[in-house]
Amino acid sequence: MSVRTRVAPSPTGDPHVGTAYVALFNHVFARSRGGQFILRIEDTDQQRSSSASETAITEALRWAGLDWDEGPDVGGEFGPYRQSERLALYRRHADELVASGGAFPCFCPRERLDELRRRQQANRETPRYDGHCRNLDPAESRDRVVSGETHVVRLDVPETGVCQFSDEIRGAIEIPWQQVDMQILVKSDGFPTYHLAAVVDDHLMGITHILRGEEWLSSMPKHRLIYDRFGWSLPSHYHLPLLRNADGSKVSKRRNPTGLNYYRRIGYLPEALRNYLALMGWSMPDEREIFSTEEMTAAFDSDRLTTGGPVFDLAKLDWLNGQYIRSMATDEFMRRVADWAINRENLAALAPLVQQRTERLVDLLPQVDYLLGDRATLDEDDFAPLRLDADDCLRVLDHIGRRLDAQDAWDRDALQAAIRSLADAMDIPTRDFLAPLFVAVAGRTVALPLFDSMAYLGRDMVRSRLASALTALGGVSKKKAKRLERDYADLQIDET
């Protein structure tokens, strides 16, 4: 049997470093066994999915050196590889589950479900569906579905007993069925949820081994049920440890740069990043820390996968990246620098910003230093000359970060409209409102046009600079974050 692994990102935002982490282990696992590595795009969330996000994901993974054998852009005999193009398959399998009693239509309105959840939480019970529509007469359910009544399809879960399964890293695991919700498999719009689509696709695409984050352990009982009810063999599962901050919390964009494009833009080498991500969940037999992906593949043994929560330490990544840079031949180093900063694509984006502001070529570098490199490290004194005090600067930058997190388009005009609407909602004069953002982005109050600069830097770099500016202003505690979140939610922002 040929080994087949996959990575299946959702195109609902920027490519995440966690996607590269999971992709690396699936890539190496397949290559070490002479198998195939597949890219599948899980785009059934129609409101949030976009082709731009899919393109960003594929480009970032290719930059990271994680090519795939089959996928939406290269094809393959098990396609299509976008879930939005496989809807008929999911519908057919959902109908089979309902017909066999493995799933049932649910007609419960949102109001009933909200009240059920509130009651369960008040009683300190695990929130889960109570099976109300499971007990309907099958003929009545069919008639209501045929009549067009709004409904979802839910998985029928046993009320007693335990689900037993094996994780290839952690061993045998048991989860009581009482802790497992009757998961929605098909939404009211006819689109499948992850749980149905992923299982159907993994089976039909012949996936033999699944390496994914440990956050999916709690979903194993649901997936096990679906496999069993179709009579399918369960692939081998390996749940990798999550990337964590130093305090043990899950790596998140508010604590660490999580966008894969940040690491590309800031000047990390893809081979160094792969090496570092490998260390997060595995170790070489000789325990050395510096090794290529090819060396990892040749020595790969799944028994060396770890369950410990790896700390994503940027200082360690910096050190490792430096080792790779210093080991290069000078010609190779020069080529990498050119590819990173002064390639034609980058210059094409910079030229319109600086050409009309330049009298001598030597004037270029002082204008673009914060765009090509990192901007200066900030402290509270950098914000002192501004009209807003430190607390207001922090509030402005926090709210800008929240606004940009919800921003889909990332071009000058879209950014300008989003930020100006926020300034209006906060009732702060635009000039005063933009001043702390200038400092956060450029490290100074006078620079190239702000929104052009933000568009050039990209979402990940801007997010990172906002985060470090907030730290310079004293940081945001959990208590303060909740207060700022409420403050932001109360704003009346014009979305037009």
Sequence and secondary structure as in RCSB ss.txt:
>XXXX:A:sequence
MSVRTRVAPSPTGDPHVGTAYVALFNHVFARSRGGQFILRIEDTDQQRSSSASETAITEALRWAGLDWDEGPDVG
GEFGPYRQSERLALYRRHADELVASGGAFPCFCPRERLDELRRRQQANRETPRYDGHCRNLDPAESRDRVVSGET
HVVRLDVPETGVCQFSDEIRGAIEIPWQQVDMQILVKSDGFPTYHLAAVVDDHLMGITHILRGEEWLSSMPKHRL
IYDRFGWSLPSHYHLPLLRNADGSKVSKRRNPTGLNYYRRIGYLPEALRNYLALMGWSMPDEREIFSTEEMTAAF
DSDRLTTGGPVFDLAKLDWLNGQYIRSMATDEFMRRVADWAINRENLAALAPLVQQRTERLVDLLPQVDYLLGDR
ATLDEDDFAPLRLDADDCLRVLDHIGRRLDAQDAWDRDALQAAIRSLADAMDIPTRDFLAPLFVAVAGRTVALPL
FDSMAYLGRDMVRSRLASALTALGGVSKKKAKRLERDYADLQIDET
>XXXX:A:secstr
   EEEE   SSSS BHHHHHHHHHHHHHHHHTT EEEE B    TTT  HHHHHHHHHHHHHTT   SBBTTTB
 TT   BGGG HHHHHHHHHHHHHHTSEEEE   HHHHHHHHHHHHHTT       GGGGS HHHHHHHHHTT  
 EEEE   SSSEEEEEETTTEEEEEEGGGS   EEE TTS B HHHHHHHHHHHTT  EEEEEGGGGGGHHHHHH
HHHHHT    EEEEE   B TTS B  TTTS  BHHHHHHHT  HHHHHHHHHHTT   TT  S   HHHHHHH 
 GGG   S  B  HHHHHHHHHHHHHTS HHHHHHHHHHHTSSHHHHHHHHHHHGGG SSGGGHHHHHHHHHS  
    GGGGTTSSS HHHHHHHHHHHHHHHHT    SHHHHHHHHHHHHHHTT  HHHHHHHHHHHHHSSSS S H
HHHHHHH HHHHHHHHHHHHHHTT   HHHHHHHHHHHHT      
